[in-house]
Amino acid sequence: MGEYAWRLSFWDILRNLLLAARWTVVLSLIAFIGGATAALGYPVSAWLGISFRSVPYSRIQKMSGRPPCQPITMRPPADTRRKLS
């Protein structure tokens, strides 16, 4: 092997695998908790009388009449700009 080749022992490999397993478990728990929170949101909102149907409609109202690639900016309407100048 070359002069700069790494020599990994069995314990180095085992340690790295255990460190990777720790992060795998942590990220899996985060995903599980996030999924459980989202899944419980629906029955809780139904119990409180909140409808999920309003969410897509508000997005449609916000984006209606805009091309898909046009950015949403906070510009005043055209008639306001004429009054200011």
The first five atom37 places (N, CA, C, CB, O) and aatype in JSON, in Angstrom:
{
  "aatype": [12, 7, 6, 18, 0, 17, 1, 10, 15, 13, 17, 3, 9, 10, 1, 2, 10, 10, 10, 0, 0, 1, 17, 16, 19, 19, 10, 15, 10, 9, 0, 13, 9, 7, 7, 0, 16, 0, 0, 10, 7, 18, 14, 19, 15, 0, 17, 10, 7, 9, 15, 13, 1, 15, 19, 14, 18, 15, 1, 9, 5, 11, 12, 15, 7, 1, 14, 14, 4, 5, 14, 9, 16, 12, 1, 14, 14, 0, 3, 16, 1, 1, 11, 10, 15],
  "atom_mask": [
    [1, 1, 1, 1, 1],
    [1, 1, 1, 0, 1],
    [1, 1, 1, 1, 1],
    [1, 1, 1, 1, 1],
    [1, 1, 1, 1, 1],
    [1, 1, 1, 1, 1],
    [1, 1, 1, 1, 1],
    [1, 1, 1, 1, 1],
    [1, 1, 1, 1, 1],
    [1, 1, 1, 1, 1],
    [1, 1, 1, 1, 1],
    [1, 1, 1, 1, 1],
    [1, 1, 1, 1, 1],
    [1, 1, 1, 1, 1],
    [1, 1, 1, 1, 1],
    [1, 1, 1, 1, 1],
    [1, 1, 1, 1, 1],
    [1, 1, 1, 1, 1],
    [1, 1, 1, 1, 1],
    [1, 1, 1, 1, 1],
    [1, 1, 1, 1, 1],
    [1, 1, 1, 1, 1],
    [1, 1, 1, 1, 1],
    [1, 1, 1, 1, 1],
    [1, 1, 1, 1, 1],
    [1, 1, 1, 1, 1],
    [1, 1, 1, 1, 1],
    [1, 1, 1, 1, 1],
    [1, 1, 1, 1, 1],
    [1, 1, 1, 1, 1],
    [1, 1, 1, 1, 1],
    [1, 1, 1, 1, 1],
    [1, 1, 1, 1, 1],
    [1, 1, 1, 0, 1],
    [1, 1, 1, 0, 1],
    [1, 1, 1, 1, 1],
    [1, 1, 1, 1, 1],
    [1, 1, 1, 1, 1],
    [1, 1, 1, 1, 1],
    [1, 1, 1, 1, 1],
    [1, 1, 1, 0, 1],
    [1, 1, 1, 1, 1],
    [1, 1, 1, 1, 1],
    [1, 1, 1, 1, 1],
    [1, 1, 1, 1, 1],
    [1, 1, 1, 1, 1],
    [1, 1, 1, 1, 1],
    [1, 1, 1, 1, 1],
    [1, 1, 1, 0, 1],
    [1, 1, 1, 1, 1],
    [1, 1, 1, 1, 1],
    [1, 1, 1, 1, 1],
    [1, 1, 1, 1, 1],
    [1, 1, 1, 1, 1],
    [1, 1, 1, 1, 1],
    [1, 1, 1, 1, 1],
    [1, 1, 1, 1, 1],
    [1, 1, 1, 1, 1],
    [1, 1, 1, 1, 1],
    [1, 1, 1, 1, 1],
    [1, 1, 1, 1, 1],
    [1, 1, 1, 1, 1],
    [1, 1, 1, 1, 1],
    [1, 1, 1, 1, 1],
    [1, 1, 1, 0, 1],
    [1, 1, 1, 1, 1],
    [1, 1, 1, 1, 1],
    [1, 1, 1, 1, 1],
    [1, 1, 1, 1, 1],
    [1, 1, 1, 1, 1],
    [1, 1, 1, 1, 1],
    [1, 1, 1, 1, 1],
    [1, 1, 1, 1, 1],
    [1, 1, 1, 1, 1],
    [1, 1, 1, 1, 1],
    [1, 1, 1, 1, 1],
    [1, 1, 1, 1, 1],
    [1, 1, 1, 1, 1],
    [1, 1, 1, 1, 1],
    [1, 1, 1, 1, 1],
    [1, 1, 1, 1, 1],
    [1, 1, 1, 1, 1],
    [1, 1, 1, 1, 1],
    [1, 1, 1, 1, 1],
    [1, 1, 1, 1, 1]
  ],
  "atom_positions": [
    [[0.84, -1.18, 0.0], [0.0, 0.0, 0.0], [0.88, 1.24, 0.0], [-0.95, 0.0, 1.21], [2.06, 1.19, 0.34]],
    [[0.27, 2.34, -0.39], [1.03, 3.58, -0.48], [1.38, 4.15, 0.89], [0.0, 0.0, 0.0], [0.95, 3.65, 1.93]],
    [[2.17, 5.18, 0.84], [2.64, 5.8, 2.08], [1.5, 6.44, 2.86], [3.71, 6.84, 1.76], [1.54, 6.49, 4.09]],
    [[0.48, 6.94, 2.15], [-0.61, 7.65, 2.81], [-1.86, 6.79, 3.0], [-0.96, 8.89, 2.02], [-2.93, 7.33, 3.28]],
    [[-1.74, 5.51, 2.87], [-2.9, 4.63, 3.04], [-3.29, 4.57, 4.52], [-2.59, 3.21, 2.5], [-2.44, 4.54, 5.41]],
    [[-4.59, 4.56, 4.75], [-5.08, 4.47, 6.11], [-5.12, 3.02, 6.53], [-6.47, 5.13, 6.25], [-5.45, 2.14, 5.73]],
    [[-4.8, 2.78, 7.74], [-4.91, 1.43, 8.29], [-5.96, 1.48, 9.39], [-3.53, 0.91, 8.84], [-5.74, 2.02, 10.48]],
    [[-7.09, 0.9, 9.1], [-8.18, 0.88, 10.06], [-8.25, -0.48, 10.72], [-9.53, 1.22, 9.38], [-8.3, -1.52, 10.06]],
    [[-8.24, -0.46, 12.03], [-8.36, -1.72, 12.76], [-9.84, -2.09, 12.87], [-7.71, -1.61, 14.17], [-10.73, -1.31, 12.51]],
    [[-10.08, -3.27, 13.36], [-11.44, -3.73, 13.58], [-12.18, -2.79, 14.54], [-11.44, -5.17, 14.13], [-13.36, -2.5, 14.33]],
    [[-11.5, -2.32, 15.57], [-12.12, -1.46, 16.58], [-12.45, -0.08, 16.01], [-11.21, -1.33, 17.79], [-13.44, 0.54, 16.41]],
    [[-11.62, 0.41, 15.09], [-11.93, 1.68, 14.44], [-13.22, 1.56, 13.62], [-10.77, 2.12, 13.53], [-14.09, 2.44, 13.66]],
    [[-13.32, 0.48, 12.89], [-14.52, 0.26, 12.07], [-15.75, 0.08, 12.95], [-14.33, -0.96, 11.15], [-16.81, 0.63, 12.66]],
    [[-15.61, -0.7, 14.02], [-16.73, -0.92, 14.93], [-17.17, 0.39, 15.6], [-16.35, -1.95, 16.0], [-18.37, 0.65, 15.73]],
    [[-16.2, 1.21, 16.02], [-16.52, 2.49, 16.65], [-17.29, 3.39, 15.67], [-15.23, 3.19, 17.13], [-18.28, 4.02, 16.05]],
    [[-16.83, 3.46, 14.43], [-17.5, 4.29, 13.43], [-18.92, 3.79, 13.15], [-16.69, 4.32, 12.13], [-19.84, 4.59, 12.97]],
    [[-19.1, 2.48, 13.1], [-20.44, 1.94, 12.89], [-21.37, 2.24, 14.06], [-20.36, 0.42, 12.67], [-22.55, 2.53, 13.86]],
    [[-20.84, 2.19, 15.28], [-21.66, 2.51, 16.44], [-22.02, 3.99, 16.48], [-20.93, 2.11, 17.73], [-23.14, 4.35, 16.86]],
    [[-21.09, 4.85, 16.09], [-21.4, 6.28, 16.02], [-22.46, 6.56, 14.96], [-20.12, 7.09, 15.71], [-23.35, 7.38, 15.17]],
    [[-22.36, 5.88, 13.82], [-23.36, 6.06, 12.77], [-24.72, 5.52, 13.22], [-22.91, 5.34, 11.48], [-25.76, 6.1, 12.91]],
    [[-24.72, 4.41, 13.96], [-25.97, 3.85, 14.45], [-26.65, 4.8, 15.43], [-25.73, 2.48, 15.12], [-27.87, 4.9, 15.46]],
    [[-25.85, 5.49, 16.23], [-26.42, 6.45, 17.18], [-27.18, 7.54, 16.44], [-25.31, 7.06, 18.07], [-28.31, 7.88, 16.82]],
    [[-26.58, 8.1, 15.39], [-27.25, 9.15, 14.63], [-28.47, 8.61, 13.88], [-26.29, 9.8, 13.65], [-29.46, 9.31, 13.72]],
    [[-28.39, 7.37, 13.43], [-29.53, 6.77, 12.76], [-30.71, 6.66, 13.71], [-29.16, 5.38, 12.21], [-31.85, 6.95, 13.33]],
    [[-30.45, 6.25, 14.94], [-31.52, 6.13, 15.93], [-32.1, 7.51, 16.27], [-31.0, 5.44, 17.21], [-33.31, 7.67, 16.37]],
    [[-31.23, 8.5, 16.46], [-31.71, 9.85, 16.8], [-32.58, 10.42, 15.68], [-30.51, 10.79, 17.08], [-33.65, 10.95, 15.95]],
    [[-32.12, 10.32, 14.45], [-32.9, 10.85, 13.33], [-34.2, 10.08, 13.12], [-32.07, 10.83, 12.05], [-35.21, 10.67, 12.73]],
    [[-34.18, 8.79, 13.37], [-35.42, 8.0, 13.26], [-36.43, 8.42, 14.32], [-35.11, 6.5, 13.4], [-37.62, 8.49, 14.05]],
    [[-35.95, 8.7, 15.54], [-36.86, 9.17, 16.59], [-37.45, 10.54, 16.25], [-36.12, 9.24, 17.93], [-38.63, 10.78, 16.5]],
    [[-36.64, 11.42, 15.69], [-37.15, 12.73, 15.28], [-38.23, 12.56, 14.22], [-36.01, 13.62, 14.75], [-39.27, 13.22, 14.28]],
    [[-37.99, 11.69, 13.24], [-38.98, 11.46, 12.18], [-40.25, 10.82, 12.75], [-38.39, 10.56, 11.08], [-41.36, 11.17, 12.34]],
    [[-40.1, 9.91, 13.69], [-41.26, 9.26, 14.31], [-42.1, 10.26, 15.09], [-40.81, 8.12, 15.23], [-43.32, 10.26, 14.99]],
    [[-41.44, 11.11, 15.86], [-42.16, 12.11, 16.64], [-42.85, 13.12, 15.72], [-41.2, 12.85, 17.61], [-43.99, 13.51, 15.97]],
    [[-42.17, 13.53, 14.65], [-42.78, 14.46, 13.7], [-43.98, 13.84, 13.0], [0.0, 0.0, 0.0], [-45.0, 14.5, 12.82]],
    [[-43.87, 12.58, 12.61], [-44.99, 11.9, 11.97], [-46.17, 11.7, 12.91], [0.0, 0.0, 0.0], [-47.32, 11.85, 12.52]],
    [[-45.86, 11.37, 14.17], [-46.93, 11.2, 15.15], [-47.63, 12.52, 15.42], [-46.38, 10.62, 16.46], [-48.85, 12.56, 15.59]],
    [[-46.87, 13.6, 15.47], [-47.47, 14.92, 15.68], [-48.39, 15.29, 14.52], [-46.38, 15.98, 15.85], [-49.5, 15.78, 14.73]],
    [[-47.93, 15.06, 13.31], [-48.76, 15.37, 12.14], [-49.99, 14.46, 12.09], [-47.94, 15.21, 10.84], [-51.07, 14.92, 11.73]],
    [[-49.82, 13.2, 12.45], [-50.95, 12.27, 12.41], [-51.98, 12.6, 13.49], [-50.46, 10.83, 12.58], [-53.18, 12.39, 13.29]],
    [[-51.53, 13.1, 14.63], [-52.48, 13.47, 15.68], [-53.14, 14.81, 15.41], [-51.77, 13.51, 17.02], [-54.16, 15.14, 16.01]],
    [[-52.57, 15.59, 14.51], [-53.15, 16.89, 14.19], [-54.52, 16.78, 13.57], [0.0, 0.0, 0.0], [-55.38, 17.61, 13.83]],
    [[-54.74, 15.77, 12.76], [-56.03, 15.63, 12.08], [-57.16, 15.32, 13.06], [-55.96, 14.54, 11.03], [-58.17, 16.03, 13.04]],
    [[-57.06, 14.29, 13.92], [-58.18, 14.05, 14.84], [-58.37, 15.18, 15.86], [-57.96, 12.74, 15.58], [-59.5, 15.47, 16.25]],
    [[-57.29, 15.8, 16.28], [-57.43, 16.9, 17.23], [-58.13, 18.08, 16.57], [-56.04, 17.34, 17.78], [-58.98, 18.72, 17.19]],
    [[-57.78, 18.37, 15.32], [-58.45, 19.48, 14.63], [-59.92, 19.16, 14.37], [-57.74, 19.79, 13.3], [-60.77, 20.05, 14.42]],
    [[-60.23, 17.9, 14.1], [-61.63, 17.52, 13.92], [-62.4, 17.66, 15.24], [-61.74, 16.07, 13.38], [-63.56, 18.06, 15.25]],
    [[-61.74, 17.32, 16.33], [-62.36, 17.44, 17.65], [-62.6, 18.91, 18.0], [-61.48, 16.77, 18.72], [-63.61, 19.25, 18.63]],
    [[-61.67, 19.79, 17.59], [-61.81, 21.22, 17.86], [-62.7, 21.93, 16.85], [-60.46, 21.87, 17.89], [-63.06, 23.09, 17.05]],
    [[-63.06, 21.25, 15.77], [-63.92, 21.84, 14.76], [-63.18, 22.65, 13.71], [0.0, 0.0, 0.0], [-63.79, 23.46, 13.02]],
    [[-61.88, 22.44, 13.59], [-61.09, 23.13, 12.58], [-61.03, 22.25, 11.34], [-59.64, 23.45, 13.11], [-60.79, 21.05, 11.43]],
    [[-61.26, 22.85, 10.17], [-61.28, 22.09, 8.93], [-59.95, 22.24, 8.2], [-62.44, 22.54, 8.04], [-59.42, 23.35, 8.09]],
    [[-59.43, 21.13, 7.7], [-58.21, 21.18, 6.89], [-58.52, 21.65, 5.47], [-57.55, 19.8, 6.85], [-57.59, 21.93, 4.71]],
    [[-59.77, 21.74, 5.1], [-60.12, 22.14, 3.74], [-59.78, 23.6, 3.47], [-61.6, 21.91, 3.49], [-59.61, 23.99, 2.31]],
    [[-59.68, 24.4, 4.5], [-59.38, 25.82, 4.3], [-57.92, 26.04, 3.91], [-59.7, 26.61, 5.57], [-57.6, 27.07, 3.32]],
    [[-57.04, 25.12, 4.22], [-55.61, 25.31, 3.92], [-55.36, 25.37, 2.41], [-54.79, 24.18, 4.54], [-54.73, 26.32, 1.96]],
    [[-55.8, 24.39, 1.61], [-55.54, 24.51, 0.17], [-56.27, 25.68, -0.47], [-55.92, 23.24, -0.53], [-55.76, 26.29, -1.41]],
    [[-57.47, 25.99, 0.01], [-58.21, 27.1, -0.58], [-57.52, 28.43, -0.34], [-59.63, 27.14, -0.03], [-57.52, 29.29, -1.22]],
    [[-56.93, 28.61, 0.83], [-56.21, 29.87, 1.08], [-54.99, 29.97, 0.19], [-55.8, 29.98, 2.56], [-54.65, 31.06, -0.27]],
    [[-54.33, 28.86, -0.07], [-53.17, 28.87, -0.97], [-53.61, 29.18, -2.4], [-52.42, 27.52, -0.92], [-52.94, 29.93, -3.11]],
    [[-54.73, 28.62, -2.82], [-55.24, 28.87, -4.17], [-55.62, 30.35, -4.31], [-56.46, 27.96, -4.48], [-55.34, 30.96, -5.34]],
    [[-56.25, 30.91, -3.3], [-56.63, 32.32, -3.37], [-55.39, 33.21, -3.43], [-57.49, 32.71, -2.17], [-55.39, 34.23, -4.13]],
    [[-54.35, 32.85, -2.7], [-53.13, 33.65, -2.69], [-52.42, 33.6, -4.04], [-52.19, 33.17, -1.59], [-51.87, 34.61, -4.48]],
    [[-52.44, 32.45, -4.7], [-51.67, 32.26, -5.93], [-52.51, 32.43, -7.19], [-51.06, 30.9, -5.92], [-51.96, 32.31, -8.29]],
    [[-53.8, 32.71, -7.08], [-54.63, 32.76, -8.28], [-54.21, 33.91, -9.19], [-56.1, 32.91, -7.9], [-53.94, 35.02, -8.73]],
    [[-54.15, 33.62, -10.48], [-53.79, 34.61, -11.47], [-52.31, 34.85, -11.65], [0.0, 0.0, 0.0], [-51.93, 35.73, -12.41]],
    [[-51.47, 34.09, -10.99], [-50.03, 34.26, -11.13], [-49.44, 33.09, -11.91], [-49.35, 34.38, -9.74], [-49.86, 31.95, -11.72]],
    [[-48.49, 33.37, -12.78], [-47.78, 32.26, -13.41], [-46.97, 31.5, -12.35], [-46.85, 32.79, -14.55], [-46.58, 32.09, -11.35]],
    [[-46.71, 30.22, -12.55], [-46.03, 29.44, -11.52], [-44.63, 29.92, -11.18], [-45.97, 28.02, -11.95], [-44.16, 29.69, -10.06]],
    [[-43.94, 30.57, -12.11], [-42.56, 30.98, -11.85], [-42.44, 32.42, -11.37], [-41.74, 30.79, -13.09], [-41.33, 32.86, -11.06]],
    [[-43.53, 33.16, -11.31], [-43.46, 34.55, -10.89], [-43.31, 34.61, -9.37], [-44.72, 35.34, -11.36], [-44.11, 34.0, -8.66]],
    [[-42.32, 35.33, -8.87], [-42.16, 35.41, -7.42], [-43.25, 36.27, -6.79], [-40.77, 35.96, -7.06], [-43.76, 37.2, -7.42]],
    [[-43.58, 35.96, -5.58], [-44.56, 36.75, -4.84], [-43.8, 37.87, -4.15], [-45.37, 35.86, -3.81], [-42.93, 37.61, -3.31]],
    [[-44.11, 39.1, -4.48], [-43.42, 40.24, -3.87], [-44.44, 41.15, -3.23], [-42.59, 41.01, -4.92], [-45.64, 41.06, -3.49]],
    [[-43.96, 42.02, -2.39], [-44.82, 42.96, -1.69], [-44.75, 44.32, -2.38], [-44.41, 43.08, -0.19], [-44.21, 45.27, -1.83]],
    [[-45.29, 44.41, -3.58], [-45.32, 45.66, -4.32], [-46.71, 46.28, -4.2], [-44.95, 45.45, -5.81], [-47.7, 45.56, -4.14]],
    [[-46.78, 47.61, -4.15], [-48.11, 48.23, -4.14], [-48.77, 48.05, -5.5], [-48.02, 49.73, -3.77], [-48.08, 47.85, -6.5]],
    [[-50.07, 48.13, -5.56], [-50.77, 48.01, -6.84], [-50.35, 49.12, -7.8], [-52.28, 48.05, -6.63], [-49.79, 50.13, -7.38]],
    [[-50.61, 48.92, -9.09], [-50.16, 49.86, -10.12], [-50.79, 51.24, -9.95], [-50.5, 49.31, -11.51], [-50.12, 52.24, -10.16]],
    [[-52.06, 51.31, -9.56], [-52.7, 52.62, -9.42], [-52.1, 53.42, -8.26], [-54.2, 52.46, -9.22], [-52.1, 54.65, -8.3]],
    [[-51.6, 52.76, -7.23], [-50.96, 53.45, -6.11], [-49.66, 54.09, -6.56], [-50.7, 52.48, -4.95], [-49.34, 55.21, -6.14]],
    [[-48.9, 53.4, -7.41], [-47.64, 53.97, -7.89], [-47.88, 55.23, -8.71], [-46.87, 52.93, -8.72], [-47.08, 56.16, -8.66]],
    [[-48.96, 55.27, -9.47], [-49.26, 56.47, -10.27], [-49.61, 57.65, -9.38], [-50.41, 56.19, -11.26], [-49.26, 58.79, -9.68]],
    [[-50.3, 57.38, -8.28], [-50.67, 58.47, -7.37], [-49.44, 59.04, -6.66], [-51.69, 57.96, -6.33], [-49.4, 60.24, -6.37]],
    [[-48.44, 58.19, -6.39], [-47.25, 58.65, -5.67], [-46.34, 59.49, -6.55], [-46.5, 57.47, -5.12], [-45.63, 60.35, -6.03]],
    [[-46.32, 59.26, -7.85], [-45.37, 59.99, -8.7], [-45.94, 61.25, -9.28], [-44.9, 59.12, -9.81], [-45.24, 61.96, -10.02]]
  ]
}
